[in-house]
Amino acid sequence: MITITEDILKSVENFKEKLQQYHEGKLENLKAFSSIMGIYKEGPKDTYMVRPRIAGGVTTANQLQGLSKIAEKYGVDMRFTTRQDIQLHSVKVGDLGNVLDDLLQCGLITRGAGGDGVRNVACSPLSGVAQDEIFDVTPYVKAVTNFMMTDPVNLKLPRKYKIAFSNSLEDTANATIADIGFIAKIVDGKRGFEVYGAGGLGGNAKVGIKLEDFIVDTEALYYVEAMKRVFAREGDRTNRHKARLRFVLLRLGEEEFIKMFRKELDELKKSGQDLALHIDSEEENVQTTQEKQFPWDKQYKNVIFPQQQAGYYSVYIHPKKATITTHDLNELLAFLTKLDYKTSIRVTLTQGLFVRDVKEKDVQNVLAITSKFSSIFNIENTVACVGPTICNFGLNNSHELLDSILETFKDAPEDIKAALPRAFISGCHNSCGQHQKGLIGFTGKRGRTEKGVIPTYAMSFNGIVGPGAVRFGDVYGDVPAEKIASLLVDLANLKVNSKCIGFDEFIKEKEAEVKELVANYSL
């Protein structure tokens, strides 16, 4: 999806020159040059994480085969992220330059995948096939991505700048908590977007404010660029803890912020710079499957999604702990490439991927291949940040908690496994596990007990994204890490016995009992 320009190629060569200087002892630290290239040192280890930029999560079997070969060649791990990327972990410093070259051969770049710039533009992973979509937003993601990669200023912002496009009210791209986000909308037969801005997770997390109820689709790039200019000028470059766009909103107030943004937008439109998007909006003639009976047990609805294209399905795959081995990935890709028709692949914002455009007769084979490393139950597909063994800012070991949950639920009855939604775990307040948006969320903290200071998690409920509904979860208590898995089993039993269908309905009807349960486990 990303057009690899001469400027991008030059940035790789420039980094390799800095890398050579580092090897020769002429450079003490790579960080000033590596982060904007999506490369970070892994905590106390002498290895690095490399983050290929998979624009909008759009990838192919051939590209993933290339990525798998790189992982095998350099003996590194592949990990899915919460922003539709796949990270390479445990890369030796001596291999960094070669890894970047090999990624280019796969059509992948790392520029802007980290550092203070425009990050991966998020896209609803089922855009183009979802039955509930308003229209396919993928072409808009492609256009915005390639435009934003052309200006060097976009890699020298106060902090990261996140853009998102969602194809439906479900907001699967997190547009309502982005720096600028777009929700597909049609008014009077015209394509367009509902627009949100200045949202974001992390410290002082904030839901986005609505900037526009509707804009025509051709104007989306004007909004992206205008908001970026406000951020570039007004963002705090002296205090990284308050450098995100939402702090500009907090400083100015909503009224003044919107006034400033609209002024910037008007000036941009009058400047003569043509940023109008012209996306072909011709609709395919597709036969929908919405009325067709779901031909699998209802528990598979977490991972099998009927498409708007009749007879085709999307299958969700969530590698355990977001990490996939080359063996497992190669086995899946070998099956897909041998089919007599073409499937498509999208990386998600929940540390997984969708194999799309799968015919009904082949769905069971995909499930059989992936069952060894992926679950059909949401609680076992919990999202967790990378943790302090790799992250330089990590507090609690989120993967220890995830291991505990997976082990506890491994042999649990199916009704208990099916009772809970996906949880979101962040080892600290930085929100890399997106805990605020989860129906169940955990935020890493420390608690003082008679035995000393121990790892605890603030447990929150009923977070959600989407227009008119977006809210962060309410914290019910601080629970010792070692007790959380048992608490979740008791919560699942309470849910099963409640006879409530949806988890949000369950929390609403049984709020007092849930709060009492959490209190019994809390410090």
C-alpha positions, 0 to 999 in steps of 0.5 A: 500500500505504501509507495516506496519513494527515493526519499524513503530509500535514502532514509534507509541508507542514511540510517545505515550510515549512522549504524556504521558510525555506531559500530566504529565508536563514533556514535554513542547512542542510536536512539536519536536516529533509530526511533523514527525508523521504527527501531527501539532497543529492548529494555535491558537487553542488547537487542532491538525491536524493528517495526515494519509499517503495514499501512492500514494492516493491508498485507498479502500472503507473499509479503508475510512469507517474506517476513517469515523468511526474515524472521527465520534468517535472523532468528527473531520473533514476530509479534502483532501489535495494537496498531496493525503492525508486526514487530520483529523482536530480538534483532541483533544490532549487527543485523539491523541494516540487513533487516531493513534491506530485506524488508524493502524487498518485501515492500515493507518500510519502517520509516515513521513506524516510531518516533515523533511523527505520523504513525501507521494510519489505522483502518477497519480490518474488515473494510471492504467485506463487512456486512455492516460497513457504510463504505470501504475506507481502505482507499482513503487510508492509502491516499492519506498514508502516501501523502503524509509520507512525502513531507519530512515535517511529518516526522518531526512533530512534538510527539506521535500523530495518529490517524484512523478511518472506521468503516462503520459505527462499531469503530474498529479503527478507534477513530473516536480516540485518535488524534484525528479520526473519521467514521464513514457516513452517507448523507443524501447519497453522498459519501463522507465522514463524521470527524473526531479529534484530539483523542488518545490513550496514555497519561491523561487519556481523552476521548476525541471531541466531535469536530464535524457531524459530516464532511464530504469524503473529498475533504478528509485530507484537508482535515488531516493536514490542518490538524497536523499543522495545529499540532506541529505549532501548538504541541509542547516540545519541551515536555514529552509527557504533555506533548500529545495533541490532547494536551493542546485541547486541555490547555485551550479548552474545547471552544478555543481548540475548535476555533483554532482548528477551523481557522487553520483549515480555512487557511489551508483551503484558501492556500491553493494547495489541492488536497481533495481526494478523488476516490472511485466510489463505484459500488460492486454488485455483491450478493449479501449473506446477511439473511443466511443461517450461520452454518457453525456453532454460535461460539464460532461467531467470535472468529468467523464473520460472514462477508457482504460477498455471498459465500465468503467469510473472514476468519479471525486469528489471534496468535497466543500472546500476540506472537506467531512462530515461523512454522505456524505462519508458514503452515497457514500461508502454504494452505492459502497460497494453494487455494484456487482462488485469492484470499486477502489478509488484514492485520488488526488493532487487537494483536491478530489478523483476518484471513478474508475472502475464504469460501465456506468449504475452506473455513474449517481447514483454516480453523484446524490449521490455526487451532494450535495457536489461536482460540475461538474464545475471546478471553483467551484472545486477550490483548496485552502490552509487550511488558518490561522485559522489552519495554523501557517504561514497563512497570508490571509484567503484563505477560505474566498476568496473561500467562496466568489467565491462559493457564487458568482458563485452559481446562475451564468448561466452554460456557465459562470460557465463552462468558467473558469478552477479550480483556485489555492489559497494560503493564503501566498507565501508558495504555499500550494494551488499550485498557481504557477501551475494554469491556474489561481492562487492567492497568498495571500499578504497585500496591503496598501490603504487609508483605511489601510492595506487590504488582497490582492492576486497576480493574475497569469495566465497560469501556467502548469506542464509537460515535455517540457511545465512546467512553473509558472504562470505570475502575472498580478496584485494585487487584493483586496480579496473583489473584486476577485469574481466579477473579475472572473465573468467578466473574465468568460463573457470575455471568453464566448464572445471570442468564444475561446475553451480552457482557455490557448488559450483565455489568449493567444488571449485576453492577452491585454484585460485580463491584462486590466481587472485585472488592473481595479480591482487591487490596 
